[in-house]
Amino acid sequence: MPRNLKKLLLDDAGGTAVYVAFFTFILVGAGALSIDFGRMTVLRTQMQNRADAGAQAGAVYLDGRPGARNRAIAVARDVATKSTLLAMDSTTLSVQTVNFYSSVVPLTTASGDDDSKFIEVVLEPRNIALMFEPVLNKSSTRVETLNARAVATANPFICHAPPLMVCDPGETNGADDLTLPANVGRQIALKPAPASGFWAAGNYGLLALPDGSKGANDLYHALAAVQPQDCYSLDVTTATGVKMNKIKDGINARFELPAGTPDPAPNVINYPQDPELAGAVTGVLGSGDWDQAGYWAAKHGGTLPAALADGTRYQTYLYELGETFARNGRLTVYPVDGPVPPGYTLITPPGAAIPVDAGQADDPDHDGMPAGSVAANGPARRLVQVAVLQCQSEGVKGSHTYPTNGRYVEMFVTQAVPSAPEGTIYGELVTTLHPDNDPDFHANVTLVE
């Protein structure tokens, strides 16, 4: 073999470069693929975050009220305008469909607002072009399609509420549904008289406390408290028995009764009943026609202020206290913390004008001025938050646990509870409670899928 050829064959100079080139190609390829994978991961995360946000925001509005699904859809679509620079077909991550279910195991499509417990948000698919993988494979451009969906539900709970419930009269007559704005201002017996027959035997509109306590003294303290400390979850337990005197005293603490009881409301006057409830109490809603003009003439003289025309007892109460509020017919916003909502009129009374009858002090039928210091929550002292139960469909009877489905209403206590044998608590419907209008009402939203 020629010497030069042998030398050439035995020369290993440059061998390392071959290995370097080989492994460089592998590393560059791996790096390129990792960039593609990273871009896909970022886009998938952006899409999933958008779906999660929409589902969680929409779930807050699944309260069973009419229009609940429309409100949930609007919020789910608009809650977060999310954009991306990674998708090749659109920079906006938009919602494709919103679906509602009454159950997820098994998956059951909801039939309406009342049984929509779960919301599913499905995003429009987005395409992403892979930058390096087609080059490495010597192929044409490759496109991956990504999808995202989320399912959420809300578990509402309410804090600082008294142990009161009411059977929904809407079960018998849909027009009497307590969540309908048209029923604001109507009066109902929150705790009926023993002979009313509206609820099952033994049930008189009372709940056990969240810790299970349901003795007369326990309920008395919770009803009398300016701010009950416990929180109710979705399910509540009914308390049986009339417990008349203790319940009467608990509610009447708002009216400074018995005389000298601390923490009354700033106006303890009794307001007239709806004529439908002035006789035997059956639990049916009154009409809301409570002779407002006659009350004003008797307590203030003269004619009813135009700003109060066809107003509720609660609006009259605020006006007598000199409190500014906004009204749209019988709908009330108080306090007014921002711009007046569309359709509402701001009402600013000329000043406080609580009915006073010095000759009949400590008698809420005549004198509205409390003798002692009023409760720390001021005008809200005469408001109570009440669970609305579907007594017929749930078979409410005795002391058992039943779902509220997050249905709570706020009511204005229209008068002091009369003595036995009646002992009825009368309330006027003010509003339906939900997380938007009550800081003590919460929607504990959970992602299910």
Backbone torsions as a table, in degrees:
resi	resn	phi	psi	omega
1	MET	NA	132.7	179.2
2	PRO	-59.0	145.3	-176.4
3	ARG	-59.5	-41.7	-178.1
4	ASN	-66.7	-36.9	179.3
5	LEU	-68.2	-40.7	178.8
6	LYS	-62.3	-41.4	179.6
7	LYS	-62.3	-39.0	-178.5
8	LEU	-65.8	-41.4	-178.2
9	LEU	-68.4	-32.4	-178.3
10	LEU	-87.6	-6.9	-178.3
11	ASP	-77.7	118.7	179.5
12	ASP	-101.9	13.6	177.6
13	ALA	-63.6	133.3	-179.4
14	GLY	90.2	-2.9	179.5
15	GLY	-63.6	-34.3	179.9
16	THR	-66.5	-33.4	-179.2
17	ALA	-63.5	-34.5	178.5
18	VAL	-63.4	-45.3	179.1
19	TYR	-65.4	-40.0	179.0
20	VAL	-61.7	-43.5	179.4
21	ALA	-63.7	-40.6	-178.9
22	PHE	-64.1	-49.7	-178.0
23	PHE	-72.0	-29.0	175.2
24	THR	-63.1	-41.1	178.2
25	PHE	-61.1	-42.1	179.3
26	ILE	-64.8	-44.8	-178.2
27	LEU	-66.5	-39.9	178.6
28	VAL	-65.2	-41.3	178.2
29	GLY	-63.0	-43.8	179.2
30	ALA	-63.8	-39.6	178.2
31	GLY	-64.5	-39.4	179.5
32	ALA	-64.6	-43.2	178.9
33	LEU	-65.3	-36.8	179.4
34	SER	-66.0	-32.5	176.6
35	ILE	-65.5	-45.5	177.5
36	ASP	-61.0	-45.5	-179.8
37	PHE	-63.3	-39.8	179.0
38	GLY	-64.2	-41.7	178.6
39	ARG	-63.1	-41.7	177.8
40	MET	-63.7	-40.4	-179.6
41	THR	-64.5	-42.4	179.3
42	VAL	-63.5	-45.5	-179.7
43	LEU	-65.1	-42.0	178.8
44	ARG	-61.3	-40.9	178.6
45	THR	-65.6	-42.6	178.1
46	GLN	-60.0	-44.0	-179.2
47	MET	-66.4	-43.0	-178.5
48	GLN	-66.7	-39.7	177.2
49	ASN	-61.4	-39.4	178.3
50	ARG	-64.9	-43.9	178.5
51	ALA	-64.3	-42.9	179.6
52	ASP	-61.1	-45.0	-178.9
53	ALA	-62.8	-42.0	-180.0
54	GLY	-65.4	-43.1	-179.8
55	ALA	-65.9	-43.4	-179.2
56	GLN	-65.8	-42.6	179.7
57	ALA	-66.2	-40.7	-179.9
58	GLY	-68.5	-34.2	-177.7
59	ALA	-61.6	-28.9	179.8
60	VAL	-57.4	-29.9	-173.4
61	TYR	-93.3	4.1	179.1
62	LEU	-84.5	74.2	-177.4
63	ASP	-108.3	8.0	176.9
64	GLY	81.0	-3.5	-179.3
65	ARG	-78.7	156.3	175.2
66	PRO	-55.4	133.8	-179.1
67	GLY	85.7	4.2	-176.5
68	ALA	-59.6	-42.2	-177.0
69	ARG	-69.5	-38.1	177.6
70	ASN	-63.1	-40.7	178.3
71	ARG	-66.4	-40.4	179.5
72	ALA	-64.3	-41.8	179.4
73	ILE	-62.5	-45.5	-178.3
74	ALA	-60.1	-43.6	-178.8
75	VAL	-71.0	-42.0	-178.6
76	ALA	-61.2	-35.0	-179.2
77	ARG	-78.5	-29.2	-170.5
78	ASP	-112.5	-1.6	-171.1
79	VAL	-63.3	-35.0	-178.5
80	ALA	-145.6	111.5	176.4
81	THR	-82.2	100.1	-174.2
82	LYS	-104.8	131.1	178.5
83	SER	-118.0	160.6	178.4
84	THR	-142.9	149.6	176.3
85	LEU	-102.8	5.3	-173.6
86	LEU	-97.7	-30.4	-178.2
87	ALA	-74.1	142.8	-177.0
88	MET	-88.8	-16.4	-174.6
89	ASP	-100.5	-28.2	179.3
90	SER	-161.4	144.3	177.7
91	THR	-86.5	-11.2	-177.4
92	THR	-99.7	132.7	176.2
93	LEU	-93.4	97.4	-172.6
94	SER	-103.1	153.4	176.6
95	VAL	-79.4	130.0	178.3
96	GLN	-87.6	-53.2	-179.6
97	THR	-141.7	153.9	172.7
98	VAL	-126.1	125.0	-178.2
99	ASN	-121.3	155.9	-178.5
100	PHE	-127.7	143.3	-178.4
101	TYR	-134.5	147.2	173.5
102	SER	-87.8	-19.9	178.9
103	SER	-153.7	150.3	175.1
104	VAL	-109.6	-15.2	174.7
105	VAL	-135.9	94.7	-1.1
106	PRO	-77.2	163.1	-179.8
107	LEU	-70.8	116.5	-175.9
108	THR	-129.7	121.7	180.0
109	THR	-67.8	134.0	179.0
110	ALA	-72.4	149.9	-178.7
111	SER	-95.8	-17.9	-177.6
112	GLY	-171.5	-168.6	-178.8
113	ASP	-62.7	-37.7	-171.0
114	ASP	-71.1	-27.4	-178.4
115	ASP	-112.6	14.9	176.3
116	SER	-82.4	100.7	-177.3
117	LYS	-103.3	-23.3	-177.2
118	PHE	-128.3	143.3	177.7
119	ILE	-120.1	134.0	176.2
120	GLU	-113.9	128.0	177.4
121	VAL	-112.8	121.2	179.3
122	VAL	-114.0	124.8	179.9
123	LEU	-84.5	155.8	171.5
124	GLU	-65.5	135.1	179.1
125	PRO	-58.9	150.4	177.2
126	ARG	-128.4	138.7	-179.5
127	ASN	-99.1	141.5	176.7
128	ILE	-130.0	131.6	179.5
129	ALA	-88.1	128.1	176.6
130	LEU	-78.1	132.4	-171.9
131	MET	-87.0	-39.0	-169.6
132	PHE	-112.2	-31.3	-175.9
133	GLU	-58.0	-41.7	177.1
134	PRO	-62.8	-34.0	179.6
135	VAL	-65.5	-43.8	-179.0
136	LEU	-65.7	-33.4	-179.4
137	ASN	-92.5	3.3	-179.5
138	LYS	51.9	44.3	-180.0
139	SER	-120.5	175.8	176.8
140	SER	-72.1	174.4	-178.5
141	THR	-56.7	134.0	178.7
142	ARG	-108.3	135.2	-178.4
143	VAL	-120.6	131.8	175.2
144	GLU	-107.6	136.8	177.4
145	THR	-103.2	127.1	-179.0
146	LEU	-111.8	144.1	178.9
147	ASN	-126.2	159.2	176.6
148	ALA	-152.5	141.8	176.6
149	ARG	-148.9	158.4	177.2
150	ALA	-150.3	145.7	177.3
151	VAL	-124.4	131.9	-178.4
152	ALA	-137.8	159.2	175.2
153	THR	-141.8	162.1	179.9
154	ALA	-120.0	139.4	175.0
155	ASN	-114.9	88.2	-176.0
156	PRO	-65.8	148.4	170.6
157	PHE	-148.0	157.6	-175.8
158	ILE	-131.7	138.3	-179.7
159	CYS	-111.1	157.7	175.9
160	HIS	62.9	29.0	178.9
161	ALA	-100.7	143.7	176.8
162	PRO	-74.6	163.1	-176.9
163	PRO	-80.4	66.7	-177.9
164	LEU	-125.2	143.0	174.3
165	MET	-138.1	163.5	176.9
166	VAL	-143.1	142.4	173.3
167	CYS	-76.3	134.2	-176.3
168	ASP	-73.1	112.9	178.0
169	PRO	-66.8	-12.9	177.5
170	GLY	-66.0	-16.4	176.6
171	GLU	-66.4	-32.7	179.8
172	THR	-88.1	-38.7	-179.4
173	ASN	-138.7	112.3	-176.2
174	GLY	-55.8	-29.1	179.8
175	ALA	-68.2	-16.8	-179.2
176	ASP	-94.8	10.0	178.2
177	ASP	-55.2	123.4	-174.4
178	LEU	-67.9	-15.5	179.9
179	THR	-86.8	-4.0	-179.3
180	LEU	-79.3	129.5	178.6
181	PRO	-56.6	-28.0	-179.0
182	ALA	-64.3	-18.0	-177.4
183	ASN	-95.2	0.4	175.6
184	VAL	-60.3	136.2	-179.8
185	GLY	96.7	-14.6	179.0
186	ARG	-80.7	151.7	-174.5
187	GLN	-105.1	147.4	178.3
188	ILE	-145.2	156.8	174.9
189	ALA	-85.8	108.1	180.0
190	LEU	-69.6	-42.1	173.6
191	LYS	-122.3	106.7	-174.5
192	PRO	-75.8	165.4	173.5
193	ALA	-68.4	154.0	-177.2
194	PRO	-54.9	-28.2	-175.6
195	ALA	-95.5	11.5	-173.2
196	SER	-69.3	-36.6	179.2
197	GLY	74.1	8.5	-177.1
198	PHE	-74.4	-40.8	177.6
199	TRP	-103.1	172.4	178.0
200	ALA	-66.4	159.2	-178.5
201	ALA	-54.7	131.6	177.2
202	GLY	94.3	-14.9	-178.7
203	ASN	-103.8	127.3	-176.7
204	TYR	-134.4	41.1	173.8
205	GLY	78.0	20.9	-178.2
206	LEU	-114.4	148.3	176.1
207	LEU	-115.5	151.7	167.0
208	ALA	-69.7	157.1	176.1
209	LEU	-72.0	160.5	-178.4
210	PRO	-55.2	-27.7	178.7
211	ASP	-85.8	4.7	177.9
212	GLY	96.5	-9.3	-179.8
213	SER	-67.0	138.5	179.6
214	LYS	-148.2	19.2	174.7
215	GLY	-72.0	160.8	-177.0
216	ALA	-58.7	-42.5	-179.6
217	ASN	-66.6	-39.3	179.0
218	ASP	-61.9	-45.9	-179.4
219	LEU	-67.3	-36.8	178.0
220	TYR	-58.1	-48.9	-177.5
221	HIS	-64.9	-37.6	179.7
222	ALA	-68.9	-36.7	179.5
223	LEU	-74.1	-34.0	-177.7
224	ALA	-80.9	-20.1	-174.7
225	ALA	-63.2	142.4	174.5
226	VAL	-65.8	-36.9	178.1
227	GLN	-146.0	94.6	176.6
228	PRO	-53.7	142.0	-170.6
229	GLN	-87.6	-20.9	-172.4
230	ASP	-85.1	166.8	177.1
231	CYS	-121.9	136.7	175.6
232	TYR	-94.8	141.1	176.1
233	SER	-92.2	-164.9	179.8
234	LEU	-58.9	-37.9	-176.9
235	ASP	-101.8	142.3	178.6
236	VAL	-127.9	158.7	179.0
237	THR	-113.2	128.3	-180.0
238	THR	-76.4	151.1	176.8
239	ALA	-114.4	130.2	-178.8
240	THR	-89.4	165.3	176.4
241	GLY	94.7	153.0	-177.8
242	VAL	-78.3	-45.3	179.8
243	LYS	50.5	45.1	-163.2
244	MET	-59.2	-54.7	-172.7
245	ASN	-66.5	-40.9	-179.8
246	LYS	-66.5	-40.9	179.8
247	ILE	-67.4	-42.0	178.0
248	LYS	-58.7	-47.0	-178.8
249	ASP	-66.4	-34.5	179.4
250	GLY	-63.7	-46.7	177.9
251	ILE	-69.2	-40.7	-174.1
252	ASN	-72.7	-6.6	172.1
253	ALA	-59.2	-27.4	177.3
254	ARG	-67.0	-22.7	-176.1
255	PHE	-105.8	12.1	179.9
256	GLU	61.5	34.9	178.8
257	LEU	-120.0	138.0	-7.4
258	PRO	-58.0	162.6	-175.2
259	ALA	-50.1	133.0	178.8
260	GLY	91.8	-5.3	177.5
261	THR	-61.3	132.9	-175.5
262	PRO	-75.2	167.0	172.8
263	ASP	60.5	51.8	175.2
264	PRO	-77.8	169.7	170.8
265	ALA	-71.1	161.3	179.5
266	PRO	-72.4	-12.5	175.1
267	ASN	-141.3	116.3	-173.0
268	VAL	-108.5	17.1	-177.5
269	ILE	-66.1	146.5	172.2
270	ASN	-85.0	138.9	176.2
271	TYR	-107.2	151.0	-177.8
272	PRO	-60.8	154.6	177.2
273	GLN	-85.0	158.7	166.5
274	ASP	-64.1	140.0	-176.2
275	PRO	-58.9	-28.2	-179.5
276	GLU	-68.2	-19.5	-178.4
277	LEU	-109.8	4.2	-176.8
278	ALA	-73.5	-20.8	179.1
279	GLY	-102.0	-129.2	179.3
280	ALA	-67.6	133.0	-178.0
281	VAL	-87.8	120.5	179.3
282	THR	-112.5	-4.1	-178.7
283	GLY	89.8	-6.7	178.1
284	VAL	-73.5	144.4	178.9
285	LEU	-62.4	141.6	169.9
286	GLY	-76.4	179.6	-176.2
287	SER	-87.1	-19.2	-172.8
288	GLY	88.7	-0.4	178.0
289	ASP	-90.5	97.6	-168.3
290	TRP	-115.3	22.8	178.4
291	ASP	56.5	56.6	-179.0
292	GLN	-62.4	-41.2	-178.7
293	ALA	-64.8	-41.5	178.3
294	GLY	-63.9	-40.1	177.7
295	TYR	-61.2	-46.2	-176.5
296	TRP	-63.8	-42.0	-179.9
297	ALA	-63.3	-39.1	-177.9
298	ALA	-71.7	-36.7	-173.0
299	LYS	-96.0	-25.3	-175.2
300	HIS	-124.8	-17.7	-174.4
301	GLY	75.2	153.4	178.7
302	GLY	78.9	-167.5	-175.7
303	THR	-96.2	158.9	-179.8
304	LEU	-64.4	133.4	176.5
305	PRO	-57.9	140.7	-178.3
306	ALA	-58.9	-31.3	-178.8
307	ALA	-66.4	-17.2	-178.5
308	LEU	-104.8	4.6	-175.2
309	ALA	-53.8	130.0	-179.0
310	ASP	53.9	38.0	179.7
311	GLY	-88.9	168.9	178.6
312	THR	-87.9	169.9	174.0
313	ARG	-62.9	-38.7	179.9
314	TYR	-64.5	-41.7	177.3
315	GLN	-65.0	-39.4	177.6
316	THR	-63.6	-40.8	177.4
317	TYR	-59.1	-47.6	179.1
318	LEU	-64.1	-39.7	179.3
319	TYR	-63.2	-43.1	179.6
320	GLU	-64.7	-28.1	178.4
321	LEU	-82.5	-6.5	-177.9
322	GLY	75.7	22.6	-178.0
323	GLU	-90.2	134.3	175.6
324	THR	-76.8	132.9	178.4
325	PHE	-147.0	169.9	176.8
326	ALA	-116.4	142.1	179.9
327	ARG	-135.3	147.7	171.4
328	ASN	-131.0	89.8	-170.5
329	GLY	66.3	-118.1	179.9
330	ARG	-96.9	-1.6	176.5
331	LEU	-81.3	139.8	-173.3
332	THR	-129.3	138.0	168.9
333	VAL	-116.3	116.9	177.2
334	TYR	-154.9	132.1	-5.2
335	PRO	-73.7	162.5	178.4
336	VAL	-95.1	100.5	-173.9
337	ASP	-95.5	-9.7	-177.8
338	GLY	-149.5	-154.8	178.5
339	PRO	-60.1	146.9	178.4
340	VAL	-68.2	128.4	-178.6
341	PRO	-60.6	152.7	177.4
342	PRO	-55.6	136.2	179.2
343	GLY	90.7	-10.4	-178.3
344	TYR	-100.4	153.9	177.1
345	THR	-118.6	133.2	178.3
346	LEU	-76.5	127.1	179.7
347	ILE	-110.1	119.5	178.7
348	THR	-120.2	101.4	-179.0
349	PRO	-63.3	154.6	179.6
350	PRO	-68.1	-18.9	-179.3
351	GLY	162.9	172.1	179.5
352	ALA	-67.3	140.1	178.3
353	ALA	-147.0	67.1	179.7
354	ILE	-76.7	132.0	179.1
355	PRO	-58.1	132.1	-178.8
356	VAL	-129.1	131.2	174.4
357	ASP	-136.5	92.4	-175.4
358	ALA	-59.4	-28.0	-179.3
359	GLY	-74.7	-16.1	-179.1
360	GLN	-133.3	50.9	176.9
361	ALA	-63.2	155.9	-178.0
362	ASP	63.7	21.2	176.4
363	ASP	-127.0	97.5	-175.4
364	PRO	-61.7	-12.9	174.6
365	ASP	-68.5	-23.7	-174.8
366	HIS	-123.5	-36.6	-170.6
367	ASP	-119.7	122.4	-177.6
368	GLY	-98.7	-5.6	-175.4
369	MET	-87.0	115.9	178.0
370	PRO	-70.2	152.5	-178.8
371	ALA	-83.2	-33.2	-176.0
372	GLY	-101.9	-172.3	179.6
373	SER	-70.7	136.9	-175.9
374	VAL	-80.3	165.5	-178.6
375	ALA	-64.0	154.2	-176.6
376	ALA	-64.7	-25.9	-179.1
377	ASN	-89.1	7.9	171.1
378	GLY	56.5	-130.3	-176.5
379	PRO	-56.8	-27.5	-178.4
380	ALA	-69.6	-7.1	-178.6
381	ARG	-60.4	-26.9	-179.5
382	ARG	-97.6	11.6	174.8
383	LEU	-99.2	140.1	175.6
384	VAL	-130.4	146.9	179.7
385	GLN	-103.7	126.5	-167.6
386	VAL	-125.2	130.1	175.4
387	ALA	-74.4	135.7	179.2
388	VAL	-105.9	113.7	-177.7
389	LEU	-105.2	145.9	174.1
390	GLN	-87.0	81.8	-169.5
391	CYS	-64.6	-34.6	-178.6
392	GLN	-75.8	-52.4	-176.6
393	SER	-68.8	-29.5	179.6
394	GLU	-91.7	-6.8	179.3
395	GLY	63.6	43.7	-178.0
396	VAL	-62.4	120.5	-177.9
397	LYS	-163.8	126.9	179.0
398	GLY	74.3	-160.1	-177.2
399	SER	-101.1	94.3	-179.4
400	HIS	-141.5	172.6	-179.2
401	THR	-98.7	133.2	-176.8
402	TYR	-136.3	153.5	179.3
403	PRO	-79.4	143.8	171.6
404	THR	-96.7	-20.7	-173.9
405	ASN	55.8	27.1	178.7
406	GLY	74.0	16.3	-177.7
407	ARG	-91.7	106.9	176.4
408	TYR	-132.1	143.7	174.5
409	VAL	-124.7	155.7	175.6
410	GLU	-105.1	134.9	-178.3
411	MET	-130.1	149.9	177.7
412	PHE	-97.4	123.7	179.0
413	VAL	-73.6	112.3	-169.0
414	THR	-81.7	-20.9	-178.2
415	GLN	-160.1	162.7	174.6
416	ALA	-65.4	148.1	-179.5
417	VAL	-71.0	125.0	179.5
418	PRO	-71.1	163.2	-179.1
419	SER	-73.9	169.4	177.0
420	ALA	-56.7	150.9	10.7
421	PRO	-88.2	-4.5	-175.2
422	GLU	-76.7	-67.0	176.6
423	GLY	62.9	32.8	-174.9
424	THR	-89.0	139.5	171.5
425	ILE	-95.1	121.5	179.8
426	TYR	-104.1	130.5	179.4
427	GLY	-130.3	148.1	175.5
428	GLU	-109.6	129.0	-178.1
429	LEU	-65.5	126.7	-180.0
430	VAL	-106.6	-48.1	-178.3
431	THR	-167.8	163.0	169.9
432	THR	-88.6	136.8	-176.9
433	LEU	-92.2	140.2	174.0
434	HIS	-157.2	169.4	-173.9
435	PRO	-58.5	-21.5	-178.4
436	ASP	-73.8	-27.8	-172.6
437	ASN	-119.9	4.4	-179.4
438	ASP	-143.4	114.1	-178.9
439	PRO	-66.1	-15.5	178.4
440	ASP	-92.5	-1.2	178.6
441	PHE	-106.5	122.5	-171.8
442	HIS	-122.8	148.7	174.1
443	ALA	-115.2	104.4	-179.9
444	ASN	-81.2	90.1	-172.0
445	VAL	-80.0	136.1	-179.1
446	THR	-129.0	132.9	171.7
447	LEU	-78.8	126.9	-179.1
448	VAL	-94.3	-41.1	177.9
449	GLU	-138.6	NA	NA
